[in-house]
Amino acid sequence: MSYLKKIIKNSLKTRLIIAFFTALILLISGIYAYLFVLNPNILIDHILNKQVSFLIEDIKTDPQGVPYVFQSNSEEGNWIYSVLNKDIFYQIINKKGEVVSSSSKSFKAFSPNNEPYNKDTTYFNFNHENSLFYALNHKLPLPFANYNLQVATSLRLLDVFQITNISPISKTVLLVSLLSLLIVSIAVIITIHFMLRPLRDASAVAYKITPQNLQGRLSIAKIPDELVPLISAFNEALARLEQGFKVQQEFLAT
């Protein structure tokens, strides 16, 4: 243990690697916490927005110019709203707050509990038939600018999505994070190795300097900018030492 502490304390390379590992682990932990702890509704919002983007593609207009969602029985159609009509709804609301098209038997606009409909509301939840629903109120683009599309999904259906999606997603995120940590760590170790090569070369030159060979100087080529002042100061110290040694030799010769 004391040997390990000594290596950590005295090795710049080891300290840099440990600092990088710590920073990367904190970053990955922060991302993981943001996605799955601080924002547990991120999957809910994604599901609701996905429904909106899916339904907008199927919106048509009837002869009176009122928008409605074209019912399709194809595999890519919105048959899910018929099969799961107790857990997932959509409604198209006009500017008066009236339902003009709906997949449910309810012809009342969704709204937060005990509150009137507000076309500017975005994400909200409400209770329907003793079940909690999460909803999104989305303003439709042109040519349906006077209408809003509402989608709602029950909590029990979202629980199914979370069971089948969050666990694989979290495992995938963890696996990708560990793999990224390994790859980037190897890259950092290699980079640090090559960054320290000029220092090893300078150390080899400095090792050969003796009282009989004070003319050698450490090259600052390829030396990191942060270490150039140190190398320059060492070279200047060598120059002063060489000059002092010459003066001493001349004095002894005299």
C-alpha positions in Angstrom: 0.0 0.0 0.0 2.8 2.4 0.9 4.5 1.6 -2.5 1.3 2.4 -4.3 0.9 5.7 -2.4 4.5 6.5 -3.3 3.8 5.9 -7.0 0.7 8.0 -6.9 2.5 10.8 -5.1 5.6 10.9 -7.2 4.4 9.8 -10.7 3.1 12.7 -12.8 1.8 10.1 -15.3 -0.1 8.2 -12.7 -1.6 11.3 -11.2 -2.8 12.5 -14.6 -4.4 9.2 -15.4 -6.1 9.1 -12.0 -7.4 12.6 -12.5 -8.7 11.8 -16.0 -10.4 8.6 -14.7 -12.1 10.5 -11.9 -13.3 13.3 -14.2 -14.7 10.8 -16.7 -16.4 8.7 -14.1 -18.0 11.8 -12.6 -19.1 12.9 -16.1 -20.7 9.5 -16.8 -22.3 9.4 -13.4 -23.7 12.9 -14.0 -25.2 11.9 -17.3 -26.7 8.7 -15.9 -28.2 10.6 -12.9 -29.6 13.3 -15.2 -31.3 10.8 -17.5 -32.6 8.3 -14.9 -32.8 10.1 -11.6 -33.3 13.8 -12.0 -35.5 13.4 -15.1 -37.5 10.3 -14.6 -40.2 11.6 -17.0 -37.8 11.9 -20.0 -39.2 8.6 -21.4 -42.8 9.8 -20.8 -42.1 13.0 -22.7 -40.4 11.1 -25.5 -43.4 8.8 -25.9 -45.9 11.6 -26.0 -43.9 13.6 -28.5 -43.5 10.5 -30.6 -47.2 10.1 -30.7 -47.7 13.7 -31.8 -45.1 13.4 -34.7 -46.7 10.1 -35.7 -50.3 11.4 -35.7 -49.5 14.7 -37.5 -48.5 12.7 -40.6 -52.0 11.1 -40.8 -54.1 14.3 -40.3 -56.5 14.9 -43.1 -59.4 17.4 -43.6 -63.0 16.5 -44.2 -65.2 18.4 -46.8 -65.9 21.1 -44.2 -62.2 21.7 -43.7 -62.1 20.2 -40.2 -59.0 18.1 -39.5 -59.3 14.5 -38.4 -56.8 11.6 -38.1 -57.1 9.2 -41.0 -57.9 5.7 -39.5 -55.6 3.0 -41.0 -55.6 -0.7 -40.3 -52.1 -1.1 -41.7 -49.2 -2.3 -39.6 -47.9 1.3 -39.6 -51.3 2.9 -39.0 -52.9 4.2 -35.7 -54.7 0.9 -35.0 -53.1 1.0 -31.5 -55.6 3.7 -30.5 -58.4 1.3 -31.2 -56.8 -1.7 -29.5 -55.7 0.2 -26.4 -58.5 2.7 -26.3 -58.6 2.6 -22.5 -55.0 3.6 -22.1 -54.0 5.8 -25.0 -56.1 8.6 -26.6 -55.8 11.5 -29.0 -58.1 14.4 -29.6 -58.1 17.4 -32.0 -59.3 20.6 -30.3 -60.5 23.8 -32.1 -59.8 27.3 -30.9 -63.0 27.3 -28.9 -61.9 24.3 -26.9 -64.3 21.9 -28.7 -63.3 18.3 -29.6 -63.6 17.9 -33.4 -61.9 14.5 -33.7 -61.1 11.9 -31.1 -60.1 8.3 -30.6 -61.9 8.1 -27.3 -65.5 8.1 -26.3 -64.9 11.3 -24.4 -65.7 14.5 -26.3 -64.3 16.8 -23.7 -60.8 18.4 -24.0 -58.2 16.9 -21.7 -57.1 19.4 -19.0 -55.4 19.3 -15.6 -57.7 18.2 -12.9 -60.4 20.8 -12.0 -59.1 23.3 -14.4 -60.6 24.6 -17.7 -59.0 23.8 -21.0 -56.1 26.0 -21.9 -54.7 25.8 -25.4 -51.3 27.0 -24.1 -50.8 24.2 -21.7 -48.2 21.7 -22.8 -47.4 18.8 -20.5 -49.9 17.9 -17.8 -51.6 15.0 -16.1 -55.2 14.2 -15.2 -57.4 11.4 -13.9 -59.8 9.5 -16.1 -61.9 6.5 -15.1 -59.8 6.1 -11.9 -56.5 6.0 -13.8 -53.8 8.6 -14.0 -52.9 9.9 -17.5 -50.0 11.9 -18.8 -50.9 14.2 -21.7 -49.3 16.6 -24.2 -51.1 19.5 -25.8 -49.5 20.4 -29.1 -50.3 23.2 -31.4 -50.7 21.9 -35.0 -48.8 23.5 -37.8 -50.2 25.0 -41.0 -52.8 24.5 -42.4 -54.3 23.5 -39.1 -53.0 26.5 -37.1 -56.3 27.0 -35.3 -56.3 23.5 -33.8 -54.4 21.7 -31.1 -53.6 18.0 -30.9 -53.8 16.3 -27.6 -52.3 12.9 -26.8 -52.7 11.1 -23.5 -51.2 7.8 -22.2 -52.1 6.1 -18.9 -49.6 5.5 -16.2 -50.1 1.8 -16.3 -49.2 1.7 -20.0 -46.2 3.9 -19.3 -45.2 1.5 -16.6 -45.1 -1.2 -19.3 -42.9 1.0 -21.5 -40.6 1.8 -18.6 -40.2 -1.9 -17.7 -39.4 -2.9 -21.3 -37.3 0.2 -22.1 -35.6 1.8 -19.2 -33.9 -1.4 -18.0 -32.3 -2.2 -21.4 -31.6 1.5 -22.0 -29.8 1.9 -18.6 -27.8 -1.3 -19.2 -26.9 0.0 -22.7 -25.9 3.3 -21.4 -23.8 1.7 -18.7 -22.1 -0.7 -21.2 -21.4 2.1 -23.7 -20.0 4.2 -20.9 -17.7 1.5 -19.7 -16.5 0.8 -23.2 -16.0 4.5 -23.9 -14.1 4.7 -20.6 -11.8 1.9 -21.6 -11.2 3.2 -25.1 -10.6 6.8 -24.1 -8.4 5.6 -21.2 -6.1 3.7 -23.5 -5.9 6.7 -25.8 -5.0 8.9 -22.8 -2.3 6.5 -21.6 -0.8 6.4 -25.1 -1.0 10.2 -25.4 0.7 10.8 -22.0 3.4 8.2 -22.9 4.2 10.2 -26.1 3.9 13.5 -24.4 6.5 12.5 -21.8 8.9 11.1 -24.3 10.7 14.5 -24.8 11.2 14.6 -21.0 12.8 11.1 -21.0 15.1 12.3 -23.9 16.0 15.4 -21.9 16.7 13.2 -18.9 19.0 11.0 -20.9 21.0 14.1 -22.1 21.2 15.5 -18.6 22.5 12.1 -17.3 25.5 12.4 -19.7 26.5 15.9 -18.4 29.6 15.7 -16.2 32.3 18.2 -15.0 34.3 17.2 -18.0 31.3 17.7 -20.4 29.4 20.8 -19.4 28.7 21.9 -23.0 25.6 19.7 -23.3 22.3 21.4 -23.3 18.7 20.1 -23.0 16.7 20.6 -26.2 13.4 22.4 -25.9 12.2 20.9 -29.1 8.9 19.0 -28.6 8.9 20.0 -25.0 5.4 21.0 -23.7 5.1 24.8 -23.4 4.5 24.5 -19.6 7.9 22.8 -19.1 9.9 25.1 -21.4 10.7 27.6 -18.6 12.1 24.8 -16.5 14.3 23.4 -19.2 15.5 26.9 -20.1 16.3 27.6 -16.5 18.2 24.3 -16.3 20.2 25.3 -19.4 21.0 28.7 -18.0 22.2 27.1 -14.7 24.5 24.8 -16.8 25.9 27.8 -18.6 26.7 29.6 -15.3 28.2 26.4 -13.9 30.3 25.9 -17.1 31.5 29.5 -16.8 32.4 29.1 -13.1 34.2 25.9 -13.8 36.3 27.6 -16.6 37.2 30.5 -14.2 38.2 28.0 -11.5 40.4 26.1 -14.1 42.0 29.3 -15.2 42.7 30.3 -11.6 44.3 26.9 -10.8 46.3 27.1 -14.0 47.6 30.6 -13.0 
